[in-house]
Structures are given as structure tokens and as C-alpha cells.
Amino acid sequence: AGNWLLNRKTIFVSTLLKDDDIDTMLMSWPRPFNNARKYIFSKINLYYAINNHFKESWIRIFDEKIPVKLCTQGVDMNKYFPATPKEKKLYRIKYSLPQNSLLILSVGFLIERKGYRQLFDTLAELEIPFLYVIAGSISANIYHRSSKKELNEMETLFDYGKEKLDNKLLFLGNQKHIREIYSCADIFLHGAEFEGTPNVVLEAMACKIPIIMKHLLGLDFLIEDRKNVLLYHSRREMKNHIRELASNPKQANK
């Protein structure tokens, strides 16, 4: 609103579905205020959509009166790149990870939205040997938008994960050298219920880690099943994908 009143050009970007996408933003206030908010948004000069669902929602509300740019955020390829077999071995030694175990990795806050509860339940049913490693916050901090709520979720999920997986689960917490953690992984697993465009998936792609992820709304322009990821819609599909990659190194490499 301030930029509009000062006649400054404004670019708006949504980052998370059900949080700051235009549908959620317009539904979050009482109707009279929503109309005012819609009017203010109509003065934006460019909408930068990081997934197709964001783009379609914006056009449905504002037609094409406001230009829309569809393009996901990028990854620094100087920071995220594939590890050599020697590096992978050395990094596993550095982080005290077993050399010969199937290592499944997830990266992200230990919160319900990330789908960890379903991942714990599904992995507990997996009959093949593996170690599941999670890198990311396991306790809330001042930067979380809902610290009290997320702190409760993290404590609950930490205990639940240990109950379901015991010594097959390792929490690494926040890691400064995250590429080294990616480099240790045989499979990257992403189970979020909703996102904008998940940075961690793009980072895993850049590091050339085989990715198994839940189908997410609006990412069909970027994510292609059996081309750059394996998508799942059910727990059974997730388990089948893990078995497939664990037993078929050629397919995992592809």
C-alpha cells in the first residue's frame, strides 16, 4: 500500500500455499477489509509466480490486467553440485554415518506441514535396512512465524519419530554445510503436504540425488515423474519407489 501511495513500482511474490498465496490473503480478513486488500493488490505492477497454481489463482482474480511471470526461484550451482564417490565416503566419515547403509535424507523444519508423521509411519513398515536422516530445525526459534505452535509440533514429532523408527532415525539438526549432507544421501525424500516451490528439492536436484516426493499442487511445469523425480500419491507408492531405487542402482543413477 505504501509503494502504491508513493507511486513506486511493486513486485509481489507468494512463497507458500495456504499462507501468502492470493486466495489465502483475500480470505484471511472479513469481507469489507478483503475488498480493500484486493483493491490494493490490484495496484501491483508484476506478480512473480513460483508455481503454476499461484499463477492461475492470480489470473482468475485479476484477469491479465497485471503481468504475471512464472519462474521458480533458482539454486546456486557453485554451492550445490554432485559429490564424487570419494567425497561421499569422506562426508559419511565426517558426520559419523555408516558407509554401507542405504541413507534416506530429508531436509527441513520438523513440523507437521512437512509430512514427517506420514514418513515415519511409512518407513516403519519398510522391510529393507536403511538409516533415515533429517537435517533441519528440531526446536523452534525466534525466526519461526508461529514459534509456540511449531515448538509443540517439533517436540511431538521428535518423540513420535524415535518411537516409530528407533535407531533407524537420526536427527542432525541445522547444518551449516548442507551440500555435504546431501552428498551423503542415496535417496532424498520429501513429504510436504503443501509448499510454494521447495528449495530443498531444487538443491537435491543440483546435487544429483535421486528424489522421491509427494505430488504437490502447481509444480507440473517443473517436476516430471520418472524424469527428474519419482512422485508418490500414497504410502504404498512411496515404499515401492524406495525399494526400486535401493535394489536398482542403474535406475537410481538415471
C-alpha positions, 0 to 999 in steps of 0.5 A, spaced: 500 500 500 505 504 501 509 503 494 502 504 491 501 511 495 508 513 493 507 511 486 513 506 486 513 500 482 511 493 486 513 486 485 509 481 489 511 474 490 507 468 494 512 463 497 507 458 500 500 455 499 495 456 504 499 462 507 501 468 502 498 465 496 492 470 493 486 466 495 489 465 502 490 473 503 483 475 500 480 470 505 484 471 511 480 478 513 472 479 513 469 481 507 469 489 507 477 489 509 478 483 503 475 488 498 480 493 500 486 488 500 484 486 493 483 493 491 490 494 493 493 488 490 490 490 484 495 496 484 501 491 483 505 492 477 508 484 476 506 478 480 512 473 480 509 466 480 513 460 483 508 455 481 503 454 476 497 454 481 499 461 484 499 463 477 492 461 475 489 463 482 492 470 480 489 470 473 482 468 475 482 474 480 485 479 476 484 477 469 491 479 465 490 486 467 497 485 471 503 481 468 504 475 471 511 471 470 512 464 472 519 462 474 521 458 480 526 461 484 533 458 482 539 454 486 546 456 486 550 451 482 557 453 485 554 451 492 550 445 490 553 440 485 554 432 485 559 429 490 564 424 487 564 417 490 570 419 494 567 425 497 561 421 499 565 416 503 569 422 506 562 426 508 559 419 511 566 419 515 565 426 517 558 426 520 559 419 523 554 415 518 555 408 516 558 407 509 554 401 507 547 403 509 542 405 504 541 413 507 534 416 506 535 424 507 530 429 508 531 436 509 527 441 513 523 444 519 520 438 523 513 440 523 507 437 521 506 441 514 512 437 512 509 430 512 514 427 517 508 423 521 506 420 514 514 418 513 515 415 519 509 411 519 511 409 512 518 407 513 516 403 519 513 398 515 519 398 510 522 391 510 529 393 507 535 396 512 536 403 511 538 409 516 533 415 515 536 422 516 533 429 517 537 435 517 533 441 519 530 445 525 528 440 531 526 446 536 523 452 534 526 459 534 525 466 534 525 466 526 519 461 526 512 465 524 508 461 529 514 459 534 509 456 540 505 452 535 511 449 531 515 448 538 509 443 540 509 440 533 517 439 533 517 436 540 511 431 538 514 429 532 521 428 535 518 423 540 513 420 535 519 419 530 524 415 535 518 411 537 516 409 530 523 408 527 528 407 533 535 407 531 533 407 524 532 415 525 537 420 526 536 427 527 542 432 525 539 438 526 541 445 522 547 444 518 551 449 516 554 445 510 548 442 507 551 440 500 555 435 504 549 432 507 546 431 501 552 428 498 551 423 503 544 421 501 542 415 496 535 417 496 532 424 498 525 424 500 520 429 501 513 429 504 510 436 504 503 436 504 503 443 501 509 448 499 510 454 494 516 451 490 521 447 495 528 449 495 530 443 498 528 439 492 531 444 487 538 443 491 537 435 491 536 436 484 543 440 483 546 435 487 544 429 483 540 425 488 535 421 486 528 424 489 522 421 491 516 426 493 509 427 494 505 430 488 504 437 490 499 442 487 502 447 481 509 444 480 507 440 473 511 445 469 517 443 473 517 436 476 516 430 471 515 423 474 520 418 472 524 424 469 527 428 474 523 425 480 519 419 482 512 422 485 508 418 490 500 419 491 500 414 497 504 410 502 504 404 498 507 408 492 512 411 496 515 404 499 515 401 492 519 407 489 524 406 495 525 399 494 526 400 486 531 405 487 535 401 493 535 394 489 536 398 482 542 402 482 542 403 474 535 406 475 537 410 481 543 413 477 538 415 471 
